[in-house]
Amino acid sequence: MNVNRVATFLAGPELSWLLMYGVMLLVIAPNQPPTESGSMRLETVSWFVLIAAIIVSFLPLIWLQSGLGWTLFRIGISGLIGVCVMSAGLCNAIRYNDSRDSGVGSLFVLMVALGIMLLLIGLIGTGLTIKFKTYALPVLKWIGIVIGALAIFAFLINLLAKSK
């Protein structure tokens, strides 16, 4: 097996989820120890971090040219695990030390539900694109890149607007 092929196979969705987990830790770090303003910021930012992680998990499809069905399976499994782990990590960092802490469990459920729904939409759309091998693949790829860039841009604007 070619070394380049092994390297591209290892740089798959699992690695992208680990990188986004590191980004999540960087987002959580300013709220240690938890403060009210930091927890409120994390409530808003957590949605963007989760959506960005789901988008980034599909990036290995850009450089992988073979075994796309296997890669979609890997994206699905690592995505399910990643959505649950990242949602739990983000929700564990939110503490108000009053009755509002009971609502953090609802945030976890909503984040997992939204994350799985977006992951399934991405898997179905990507699977249909791979199955029918349309000529629109470069267009779809650039649409995905633009949507991802806009999501990251919106996250950064929201992050800057919330910081004091």
N, C-alpha and C positions, 0 to 999 in steps of 0.2 A: 504494500500500500504506500502510496506517495505521501511524503511528509507534509506537503502543502494541503493535501486532501484531509489528512488527519487534523491538521491545525484548523482548517475551516469547519470541520465537523465538531471539534471541541468548542469553537467559538459560536455556540448555538444559543438557544433561548435560556438555558440554565445560567449561562454566564451573564446574559443581559439582566436576568432577575437578580443575580447576586450584585451586579453593579447598581441596580436601582434600589436594592436593599441598603447599600452604602449611602446612596443619596438620601434615602429615608432617614438613616441615622444622623446625617448632617442636618436635616430639617428638624429633627427632634432635639438635637443637642442644645439649642438655645433655651429650651423649656425645661432644663434640668437645674435646679429643682423646679417643679411645676408652679407656674404663676397663673393668675386668672387671665391676664392679657395673652400670655403665651399659649394657654389652652384654647382660647378663642381663636387665635391665629391658626393653631393646628387643626381645629375643626374645619376651617375653610381650606387650608392648604392640603389637607389629607386627600381630598377628592382629586386635586390636580396631580398629586404624586402617584396615586393609584392609576389614574387614566394614562399618565405618561409611562408608567411601568408596563401597562398592557400594550401600548403602542410600540414601545421599545422591544418588547418580546417578539414582535413580528419582523424586526430588522434583519435577523439572520437569513431570511428568505431572499434578501438582496444578493448575498454572495454565495449562497448554496445553490448549485445548479442541478444536483441530482439528489434523489431520495427525498423529494419534497413531501410525499405522503408521510414518511417517517418523521420528517421535521415538523409537520403539522401536529402529529401525535405528541411529539416532544413539547411543542408549544402548549398544547392543551393540558398535559399533565403538569408541566412546570408552572403553567399559568394558574391552575387550580390551587396548587400548593402556595405559589407566590402571592396570590390574592388573599388567601387566608392569613398567611404569615405577616404580610405587610399591613393588612387591616388590623390585626391584633397588635402589632408593634405601634402603629399610629394611635390606636385607641388606648393602649396602656400608658402612653405619654400624656394623655389628657387627664388632668386632675383639678377639680374645683374645691374639694374638701367641704362640700355641702350637698344639698339634694340634687343638684345638677349632674352629679356623678352617675346617677341612675340612668340618665339618658345616653351615656356613652355606650352602653350595651346596644341600644337601638342604632347608634351610629355604626357600630361594628356590623350588625345584621344588614343595614342598608348598603354599606360599602362592599360587603361580600356579595350581596345580590346584584348590585350594579356591576361589580367587577366580573362576575361570572357571565352576566348578560352581555357585556361588551366583548368579553373573550369569545363567547359563542358566536356573536355576530361577526367578529373578525375571522374566526375559524371557518364559518360557513361561507363567507364572501371569498376568502382566500382559496378554500377548497373548490368552489365553483369556478373561480378564475383558473386554477391549475387544471381542473378537469376538462374544461372546454378550450383551453389554450388559445384564447382570443388574441387578436392583434392589438387589443387595447391594454395589454399588460404594461407597457411603458407608461401609458397615460394613468392607469390605476396606481402604479408605483409612485408617480409624481404627485398624484392627488393625496396618497397616503403621507408622503413627505410633507406636503403643504399643510395638511391637517395636523400632523404631529408638530410641525414648527409653530403653527398658530396656537396649539394647546400649550406648548412650552412658553410661548410669548405671553399668553394670557396668565399663566401661572406666575411668571416673573413680574408682570404688572400688578397682579393681585398681591404678591409678596411685598413688593415695594410700597404699595398703597397701604398695607396693614402695618408696616413697620413705622416706628416713631422715631 
